[in-house]
Amino acid sequence: MERREEQPGAAGAGAAPALDFTVENVEKALHQLYYDPNIENKNLAQKWLMQAQVSPQAWHFSWQLLQPNKVPEIQYFGASALHIKISRYWSDIPTDQYESLKAQLFTQITRFASGSKIVLTRLCVALASLALSMMPDAWPCAVADMVRLFQAEDSPVDGQGRCLALLELLTVLPEEFQTSRLPQYRKSLVRASLAVECGAVFPLLEQLLQQPSSPSCVRQKVLKCFSSWVQLEVPLQDCEALIQAAFAALQDSELFDSSVEAIVNAISQPDAQRYVNTLLKLIPLVLGLQDQLRQAVQNGDMETSHGICRIAVALGENHSRALLDQVEHWQSFLALVNMIMFCTGIPGHFPVNETTSSLTLTFWYTLQDDILSFEAEKQAVYQQVYRPVYFQLVDVLLHKAQFPSDEEYGFWSSDEKEQFRIYRVDISDTLMYVYEMLGAELLSNLYDKLGRLLTSSEEPYSWQHTEALLYGFQSIAETIDVNYSDVVPGLIGLIPRISISNVQLADTVMFTIGALSEWLADHPVMINSVLPLVLHALGNPELSISSVSTLKKICRECKYDLPPYAANIVAVSQDVLMKQIHKTSQCMWLMQALGFLLSALQVEEILKNLHSLISPYIQQLEKLAEEIVVVVLQQVFQLIQKVLSKWLNDAQVVEAVCAIFEKSVKTLLDDFAPMVPQLCEMLGRMYSTIPQASALDLTRQLVHIFAHEPAHFPPIEALFLLVTSVTLTLFQQGPRDHPDIVDSFMQLLAQALKRKPDLFLCERLDVKAVFQCAVLALKFPEAPTVKASCGFFTELLPRCGEVEPVGKVVQEDGRMLLIAVLEAIGGQASRSLMDCFADILFALNKHCFSLLSVWIKEALQSPGFPSARLSPEQKDTFSQQILRERVNKRRVKEMVKEFTLLCRGLHGTDYTADY
């Protein structure tokens, strides 16, 4: 029977007539795809064209679409259709047609050598796919034949055109191999064949690259071709001549980027470390770039300095062990290390004036690991050589960590400031790692520098230098046990001498004191040196996080030595709480700090301090009370507060408290309003101490009843942000043991989106992390948790357009969500949950159609995904069905149920009626 298909939009509003996949119809559909202003018509055209590409008729219309009188868009479609037919339906091609197909492709490539470049590339990809399918048996010398045919003098195309066409073909061949769908046994055979065939490629590339008469466009294409081939793990010694030519090409600004890419790819091959002699030859070539590097830095040419640094780091990072093993060449490798040190210390502030130094940090980890992995005798030799280098590295990193001047920093964007913060964290991690090699001498070194800086009258005082030295000390003290360090007492003595006139410096001073809280517990006599600084900082809202977290650490670690200071700590804390200097989350931390402090006091002292802390809040509550029932509840509230102060860590008590207030909220509804701020605060404290589902359920009730009211939004927003932050931390630690919490959290998020989407507009809400955690929750084994997670996404996706952070995260991470949904449908989730996953697909299709249409095709192209039981045709059919249905949710559920049966191998069996 002749196959007939519907051409999109051909008959206007009525039912479109069934039409063949003819040249004329394909051209009409392409015109509709490119030029029709109606998005629905475009989508229909795209679906129809996808069917056309895989139809048997594609073998016929593809060649006609390539005719010279067609426009490039049409020719491109023809070339793409040929590639799809060859790569996906190779088994349909009779063996006696291989040679004819090969000849036709060569002819077309020759013709397009002087035509449209995008069409030429697709034709080259098609021929590459054909070659890979025929190698090694049916076409044993494929690459050599390609080279020979394109070098033939009797071609109508000029020499440069033929040369560029051949280079394009040779470039896409390894790329097509990397993404091909060849079975594993065939892939190994073809890889071996290509490894032999590079003998026909590299001499040609060397000749073209070293030939002075070669135009720049040809030499650039040569470098890209070389870069493509080395990723097939070609032996490094076979690449020597081309690598040297690529180094020479670095002097040509037009070839610089392509040369860097080729060199880095060649050096970074996993197998390259076997060819030590070649690696040793590369060191002088890299060192020879130092003048060009310095010139680039001097001229502010960040692209050139970045590229040269990539080359140096690629050699050092990938092969430090192999090069260190060559002890007789230690000086040349040390010279390479010093070159990388220059890149680490490149002038300017990251990321504003330079973007290179961050590339080098992993190298220093690798080098240290390799040195410390040697046997004792060899390690001792290299320690002697490299300890001074690592001390120099510390100086360089602390210089790079310095803030710019206040004036300059004021002009930085928020994104630049955030990148600089992350960069400093990377430096902090590196310093902590370097301590393993340098040991206590590193702390002494930092302390001596800080002492000279604070006591010297010769040099002008630099708060940036002071802050960086303290930052280095803090980086180490946060993770290393410094309790036995002999420099800490001196450091504690120096801290009060620091002139703090800057927020960044004050923050670092606070964090440094916090990092030393365990040491203070062992040396309580020194507490009085730093505690006044911390209490003073509590009154500055700009130091909120650092001062409160430091006080919390001191109260936790030193609580048994704090009774002499308790009255002062409580008084200052009460003052800042009443002035509302800190945000709710920091207030929670402060109350936790006071909890640690009070727990070490006598009962009388505890009650006296509690009374002074709580009385102002009770007075506020009394002013708000309007009804008898609320007054009674307030009295109960006081009792509950007292109970919680002692039993906050008891999960059963917390659950009982939540039950009391959940009933109260449900009973009183709007009449509960006066107590919302206090309950939000108490809930936050409870959840921060012991996360429990009951606290999240109560939070959901508050969001449902009060979040839409402007007067109650601030405390509810603060509570929502706090429980979200705590739960995200729980996810980082491993949420599998808490499915009930994850379930309640997902319900809370869904309620927030339904009742008050503005909660997702807050800058402090990490919407990306929330999204990723919800995707993780989709994979839980517990059905209620999965249902709740699906419910969250079906509330989130419709808000892509109205809530900007939601739209952004869906655009960036929506593909991850789709993969998780398809995995679940593919067999990883219970069949009873398929309706829930269908709801997500329906929401994606309805609200993110253009994104879904790209994602689902890309995802389902992966072999064996989401199930090895599916054929490509079944996956294509499913994606087309889903994309077509944007109105009828019931139909989508039916499609998903049928597809999951196919995925599980149950379609047509007796099990299909189970659910």
Secondary structure as the mmCIF struct_conf table of DSSP 4:
data_model
#
loop_
_struct_conf.conf_type_id
_struct_conf.id
_struct_conf.beg_label_comp_id
_struct_conf.beg_label_asym_id
_struct_conf.beg_label_seq_id
_struct_conf.end_label_comp_id
_struct_conf.end_label_asym_id
_struct_conf.end_label_seq_id
STRN STRN1 GLU A 5 GLU A 6
HELX_LH_PP_P HELX_LH_PP_P1 GLN A 7 GLN A 7
TURN_TY1_P TURN_TY1_P1 PRO A 8 ALA A 13
BEND BEND1 GLY A 14 GLY A 14
HELX_LH_PP_P HELX_LH_PP_P2 ALA A 15 PRO A 17
STRN STRN2 ALA A 18 LEU A 19
HELX_RH_AL_P HELX_RH_AL_P1 VAL A 23 TYR A 35
BEND BEND2 PRO A 37 PRO A 37
HELX_RH_AL_P HELX_RH_AL_P2 ILE A 39 VAL A 54
BEND BEND3 SER A 55 SER A 55
TURN_TY1_P TURN_TY1_P2 PRO A 56 GLN A 57
HELX_RH_AL_P HELX_RH_AL_P3 ALA A 58 LEU A 65
TURN_TY1_P TURN_TY1_P3 LEU A 66 LEU A 66
BEND BEND4 GLN A 67 GLN A 67
TURN_TY1_P TURN_TY1_P4 PRO A 68 ASN A 69
BEND BEND5 LYS A 70 LYS A 70
HELX_RH_AL_P HELX_RH_AL_P4 PRO A 72 ARG A 88
HELX_RH_3T_P HELX_RH_3T_P1 TRP A 90 ASP A 92
BEND BEND6 ILE A 93 ILE A 93
HELX_RH_3T_P HELX_RH_3T_P2 THR A 95 GLN A 97
HELX_RH_AL_P HELX_RH_AL_P5 TYR A 98 PHE A 112
TURN_TY1_P TURN_TY1_P5 ALA A 113 SER A 114
BEND BEND7 GLY A 115 GLY A 115
HELX_RH_AL_P HELX_RH_AL_P6 LYS A 117 MET A 134
TURN_TY1_P TURN_TY1_P6 MET A 135 ALA A 138
BEND BEND8 TRP A 139 TRP A 139
TURN_TY1_P TURN_TY1_P7 PRO A 140 CYS A 141
HELX_RH_AL_P HELX_RH_AL_P7 ALA A 142 PHE A 150
TURN_TY1_P TURN_TY1_P8 GLN A 151 GLN A 151
TURN_TY1_P TURN_TY1_P9 GLU A 153 ASP A 154
BEND BEND9 PRO A 156 VAL A 157
HELX_RH_AL_P HELX_RH_AL_P8 GLY A 159 THR A 179
HELX_RH_AL_P HELX_RH_AL_P9 GLN A 184 GLN A 210
TURN_TY1_P TURN_TY1_P10 PRO A 212 SER A 213
BEND BEND10 SER A 214 SER A 214
HELX_RH_AL_P HELX_RH_AL_P10 SER A 216 VAL A 230
TURN_TY1_P TURN_TY1_P11 GLN A 231 GLU A 233
HELX_RH_3T_P HELX_RH_3T_P3 LEU A 236 CYS A 239
HELX_RH_AL_P HELX_RH_AL_P11 GLU A 240 ALA A 249
TURN_TY1_P TURN_TY1_P12 LEU A 250 GLN A 251
BEND BEND11 ASP A 252 ASP A 252
TURN_TY1_P TURN_TY1_P13 SER A 253 LEU A 255
HELX_RH_AL_P HELX_RH_AL_P12 PHE A 256 ILE A 267
TURN_TY1_P TURN_TY1_P14 SER A 268 SER A 268
HELX_RH_3T_P HELX_RH_3T_P4 PRO A 270 ARG A 274
HELX_RH_AL_P HELX_RH_AL_P13 VAL A 276 LEU A 287
TURN_TY1_P TURN_TY1_P15 GLY A 288 LEU A 289
HELX_RH_AL_P HELX_RH_AL_P14 GLN A 290 GLN A 298
TURN_TY1_P TURN_TY1_P16 ASN A 299 GLY A 300
HELX_RH_AL_P HELX_RH_AL_P15 MET A 302 LEU A 324
TURN_TY1_P TURN_TY1_P17 ASP A 325 ASP A 325
HELX_RH_3T_P HELX_RH_3T_P5 VAL A 327 HIS A 329
HELX_RH_AL_P HELX_RH_AL_P16 TRP A 330 THR A 344
TURN_TY1_P TURN_TY1_P18 GLY A 345 GLY A 345
BEND BEND12 PRO A 347 GLY A 348
TURN_TY1_P TURN_TY1_P19 PHE A 350 ASN A 353
BEND BEND13 THR A 355 THR A 356
HELX_RH_3T_P HELX_RH_3T_P6 SER A 357 THR A 360
HELX_RH_AL_P HELX_RH_AL_P17 LEU A 361 LEU A 372
TURN_TY1_P TURN_TY1_P20 SER A 373 SER A 373
BEND BEND14 PHE A 374 PHE A 374
HELX_RH_AL_P HELX_RH_AL_P18 ALA A 376 LYS A 400
TURN_TY1_P TURN_TY1_P21 ALA A 401 ALA A 401
HELX_RH_AL_P HELX_RH_AL_P19 ASP A 406 GLY A 410
TURN_TY1_P TURN_TY1_P22 PHE A 411 PHE A 411
BEND BEND15 TRP A 412 TRP A 412
HELX_RH_AL_P HELX_RH_AL_P20 SER A 414 LEU A 438
TURN_TY1_P TURN_TY1_P23 GLY A 439 GLY A 439
HELX_RH_AL_P HELX_RH_AL_P21 ALA A 440 THR A 455
BEND BEND16 SER A 457 GLU A 459
HELX_LH_PP_P HELX_LH_PP_P3 PRO A 460 TYR A 461
HELX_RH_AL_P HELX_RH_AL_P22 TRP A 463 ALA A 477
TURN_TY1_P TURN_TY1_P24 GLU A 478 THR A 479
BEND BEND17 ILE A 480 ILE A 480
TURN_TY1_P TURN_TY1_P25 ASN A 483 TYR A 484
BEND BEND18 ASP A 486 VAL A 487
HELX_RH_AL_P HELX_RH_AL_P23 VAL A 488 LEU A 494
HELX_RH_3T_P HELX_RH_3T_P7 ILE A 495 ARG A 497
BEND BEND19 ILE A 498 ILE A 498
BEND BEND20 ASN A 502 ASN A 502
HELX_RH_AL_P HELX_RH_AL_P24 VAL A 503 ALA A 515
TURN_TY1_P TURN_TY1_P26 LEU A 516 LEU A 516
HELX_RH_AL_P HELX_RH_AL_P25 SER A 517 ASP A 522
HELX_RH_3T_P HELX_RH_3T_P8 PRO A 524 MET A 526
HELX_RH_AL_P HELX_RH_AL_P26 ILE A 527 ALA A 537
TURN_TY1_P TURN_TY1_P27 LEU A 538 GLY A 539
HELX_RH_3T_P HELX_RH_3T_P9 PRO A 541 LEU A 543
HELX_RH_AL_P HELX_RH_AL_P27 SER A 544 GLU A 557
BEND BEND21 CYS A 558 CYS A 558
HELX_RH_3T_P HELX_RH_3T_P10 LYS A 559 ASP A 561
HELX_RH_3T_P HELX_RH_3T_P11 PRO A 563 TYR A 565
HELX_RH_AL_P HELX_RH_AL_P28 ALA A 566 MET A 578
TURN_TY1_P TURN_TY1_P28 LYS A 579 GLN A 580
BEND BEND22 HIS A 582 HIS A 582
HELX_RH_AL_P HELX_RH_AL_P29 THR A 584 SER A 599
TURN_TY1_P TURN_TY1_P29 ALA A 600 ALA A 600
BEND BEND23 LEU A 601 LEU A 601
HELX_RH_AL_P HELX_RH_AL_P30 VAL A 603 LEU A 624
BEND BEND24 GLU A 627 GLU A 627
HELX_RH_AL_P HELX_RH_AL_P31 ILE A 628 TRP A 647
TURN_TY1_P TURN_TY1_P30 LEU A 648 ASN A 649
HELX_RH_AL_P HELX_RH_AL_P32 ALA A 651 LEU A 668
HELX_RH_3T_P HELX_RH_3T_P12 LEU A 669 MET A 675
HELX_RH_AL_P HELX_RH_AL_P33 VAL A 676 THR A 689
BEND BEND25 ILE A 690 ILE A 690
HELX_RH_AL_P HELX_RH_AL_P34 ALA A 693 PHE A 706
TURN_TY1_P TURN_TY1_P31 ALA A 707 HIS A 708
BEND BEND26 GLU A 709 GLU A 709
TURN_TY1_P TURN_TY1_P32 PRO A 710 HIS A 712
HELX_RH_AL_P HELX_RH_AL_P35 PHE A 713 GLN A 733
HELX_RH_3T_P HELX_RH_3T_P13 PRO A 735 ASP A 737
HELX_RH_AL_P HELX_RH_AL_P36 PRO A 739 ARG A 755
HELX_RH_3T_P HELX_RH_3T_P14 PRO A 757 LEU A 761
TURN_TY1_P TURN_TY1_P33 GLU A 763 ARG A 764
BEND BEND27 LEU A 765 LEU A 765
HELX_RH_AL_P HELX_RH_AL_P37 VAL A 767 ALA A 777
TURN_TY1_P TURN_TY1_P34 LEU A 778 LYS A 779
BEND BEND28 PRO A 781 PRO A 781
HELX_RH_AL_P HELX_RH_AL_P38 ALA A 783 LEU A 796
HELX_RH_3T_P HELX_RH_3T_P15 LEU A 797 ARG A 799
TURN_TY1_P TURN_TY1_P35 CYS A 800 GLU A 802
BEND BEND29 VAL A 803 VAL A 803
HELX_RH_AL_P HELX_RH_AL_P39 GLU A 804 GLU A 823
HELX_RH_PI_P HELX_RH_PI_P1 ALA A 824 GLN A 828
BEND BEND30 ALA A 829 ALA A 829
HELX_RH_3T_P HELX_RH_3T_P16 ARG A 831 LEU A 833
HELX_RH_AL_P HELX_RH_AL_P40 MET A 834 HIS A 847
BEND BEND31 CYS A 848 CYS A 848
HELX_RH_AL_P HELX_RH_AL_P41 PHE A 849 GLN A 861
BEND BEND32 SER A 862 SER A 862
TURN_TY1_P TURN_TY1_P36 PRO A 863 GLY A 864
BEND BEND33 PRO A 866 PRO A 866
TURN_TY1_P TURN_TY1_P37 ALA A 868 ARG A 869
HELX_RH_AL_P HELX_RH_AL_P42 PRO A 872 ARG A 884
BEND BEND34 ARG A 886 VAL A 887
HELX_RH_AL_P HELX_RH_AL_P43 LYS A 889 ARG A 904
TURN_TY1_P TURN_TY1_P38 GLY A 905 GLY A 905
TURN_TY1_P TURN_TY1_P39 HIS A 907 GLY A 908
BEND BEND35 THR A 909 THR A 909
HELX_RH_3T_P HELX_RH_3T_P17 ASP A 910 ALA A 913
#
